[in-house]
Amino acid sequence: MKRLLGIALLVAAIGLSSCTSDGSYDVEAIFADVGDLVPRAAVQISDVQVGTVTKIELEGYLAKVTMRINPREVLPANSLAIIRSTSLLGEKFVEIAPPLGEQPEGRLRAGARIPIERTSKKAELQDVFIRLGEILEGGSIADFAVFINSSADIVRDKEEELGQVFAELRRVTGTIAGRSDEINAAVDSLNVAFDALGSSSEAIQSSVDSSADATAILADQQEDLNRLVSALDRFAAVSARYSEATFEASDRSLKDLRLILDQVMTSTGDLERSLTALARFVDLWPRVIPGDYVQLDVTVHGSNEGPQ
């Protein structure tokens, strides 16, 4: 009885682990080939997104794709999973489709798996070229018929998209052809740059070694750097407290200084007139009193008589 209860709890835990907080649930699908499918690719039903690919990993020689499905979507347990492209050369997505030739049954629940018998990947242009190469190397009429059918399946109902691709391709090739000289010059520049890097390998190695030494020095001085940062933090805290304590006095000082500056600006005219008058006085003073000294004449009268 305890063993059965433990198995039931384990199954319940596995089911809960496949659900998320928003109610969405994970479903797995096994593919023989996923091509260019990447995580975060869309999961769609009739061109409407109903989920996202969250993980792609190997399971033996097969690919296991984990998909997160929106909580409101109810999918049959015998659904098909098909990897398709949004356009002829567009990004890949997983399409969930109803079963062919049978009625939908059951429900895909959290942790369910779509087996490889119910998964596939639509033929792509790349697959066609690969197949064509195999046929040209040596294939049969049956192989050529498969190639023709695959090609028709790819381009069916996509004639307009194919025309747009060829038009864009022609414009791109024309642009590349018109800039062949620039492309050649860029390739030559890259070649010169790589040669320069090759000849400077010793300098690069020396730079890397110096960086390693600098990193080691910083690591050795980590405690000092931590103390410096702590001291700067304390200084910033003290400065903030000082600014808060002296804010009112500083504000009053700035207001008084503004009054003084206003008074100075109003008396600028008087100061200018005073300086002008002083300059004129200095200019006229030498004309009123010529010379740079005072002349003094002294007359001395002498006599031959002795003292009386």
Secondary structure in CASP SS format (residue, H / E / C, confidence):
PFRMAT SS
TARGET T0000
AUTHOR 0000-0000-0000
METHOD secondary structure of the structure
MODEL  1
M C 1.00
K H 1.00
R H 1.00
L H 1.00
L H 1.00
G H 1.00
I H 1.00
A H 1.00
L H 1.00
L H 1.00
V H 1.00
A H 1.00
A H 1.00
I H 1.00
G H 1.00
L H 1.00
S H 1.00
S C 1.00
C E 1.00
T C 1.00
S C 1.00
D C 1.00
G C 1.00
S C 1.00
Y E 1.00
D E 1.00
V E 1.00
E E 1.00
A E 1.00
I E 1.00
F E 1.00
A C 1.00
D C 1.00
V C 1.00
G C 1.00
D C 1.00
L C 1.00
V C 1.00
P C 1.00
R C 1.00
A C 1.00
A E 1.00
V E 1.00
Q E 1.00
I E 1.00
S C 1.00
D C 1.00
V E 1.00
Q E 1.00
V E 1.00
G E 1.00
T E 1.00
V E 1.00
T E 1.00
K E 1.00
I E 1.00
E E 1.00
L E 1.00
E E 1.00
G C 1.00
Y C 1.00
L E 1.00
A E 1.00
K E 1.00
V E 1.00
T E 1.00
M E 1.00
R E 1.00
I E 1.00
N C 1.00
P C 1.00
R C 1.00
E C 1.00
V C 1.00
L C 1.00
P C 1.00
A C 1.00
N C 1.00
S C 1.00
L E 1.00
A E 1.00
I E 1.00
I E 1.00
R E 1.00
S E 1.00
T C 1.00
S C 1.00
L C 1.00
L C 1.00
G C 1.00
E C 1.00
K E 1.00
F E 1.00
V E 1.00
E E 1.00
I E 1.00
A E 1.00
P C 1.00
P C 1.00
L C 1.00
G C 1.00
E C 1.00
Q C 1.00
P C 1.00
E C 1.00
G C 1.00
R C 1.00
L C 1.00
R C 1.00
A C 1.00
G C 1.00
A C 1.00
R E 1.00
I E 1.00
P C 1.00
I H 1.00
E H 1.00
R H 1.00
T E 1.00
S E 1.00
K E 1.00
K C 1.00
A C 1.00
E C 1.00
L H 1.00
Q H 1.00
D H 1.00
V H 1.00
F H 1.00
I H 1.00
R H 1.00
L H 1.00
G H 1.00
E H 1.00
I H 1.00
L H 1.00
E H 1.00
G H 1.00
G C 1.00
S C 1.00
I H 1.00
A H 1.00
D H 1.00
F H 1.00
A H 1.00
V H 1.00
F H 1.00
I H 1.00
N H 1.00
S H 1.00
S H 1.00
A H 1.00
D H 1.00
I H 1.00
V H 1.00
R C 1.00
D C 1.00
K C 1.00
E H 1.00
E H 1.00
E H 1.00
L H 1.00
G H 1.00
Q H 1.00
V H 1.00
F H 1.00
A H 1.00
E H 1.00
L H 1.00
R H 1.00
R H 1.00
V H 1.00
T H 1.00
G H 1.00
T H 1.00
I H 1.00
A H 1.00
G H 1.00
R C 1.00
S H 1.00
D H 1.00
E H 1.00
I H 1.00
N H 1.00
A H 1.00
A H 1.00
V H 1.00
D H 1.00
S H 1.00
L H 1.00
N H 1.00
V H 1.00
A H 1.00
F H 1.00
D H 1.00
A H 1.00
L H 1.00
G H 1.00
S H 1.00
S C 1.00
S H 1.00
E H 1.00
A H 1.00
I H 1.00
Q H 1.00
S H 1.00
S H 1.00
V H 1.00
D H 1.00
S H 1.00
S H 1.00
A H 1.00
D H 1.00
A H 1.00
T H 1.00
A H 1.00
I H 1.00
L H 1.00
A H 1.00
D H 1.00
Q C 1.00
Q H 1.00
E H 1.00
D H 1.00
L H 1.00
N H 1.00
R H 1.00
L H 1.00
V H 1.00
S H 1.00
A H 1.00
L H 1.00
D H 1.00
R H 1.00
F H 1.00
A H 1.00
A H 1.00
V H 1.00
S H 1.00
A H 1.00
R H 1.00
Y H 1.00
S H 1.00
E H 1.00
A H 1.00
T C 1.00
F H 1.00
E H 1.00
A H 1.00
S H 1.00
D H 1.00
R H 1.00
S H 1.00
L H 1.00
K H 1.00
D H 1.00
L H 1.00
R H 1.00
L H 1.00
I H 1.00
L H 1.00
D H 1.00
Q H 1.00
V H 1.00
M H 1.00
T H 1.00
S C 1.00
T H 1.00
G H 1.00
D H 1.00
L H 1.00
E H 1.00
R H 1.00
S H 1.00
L H 1.00
T H 1.00
A H 1.00
L H 1.00
A H 1.00
R H 1.00
F H 1.00
V H 1.00
D H 1.00
L H 1.00
W H 1.00
P H 1.00
R H 1.00
V H 1.00
I C 1.00
P C 1.00
G C 1.00
D C 1.00
Y C 1.00
V C 1.00
Q C 1.00
L C 1.00
D C 1.00
V C 1.00
T C 1.00
V C 1.00
H C 1.00
G C 1.00
S C 1.00
N C 1.00
E C 1.00
G C 1.00
P C 1.00
Q C 1.00
END
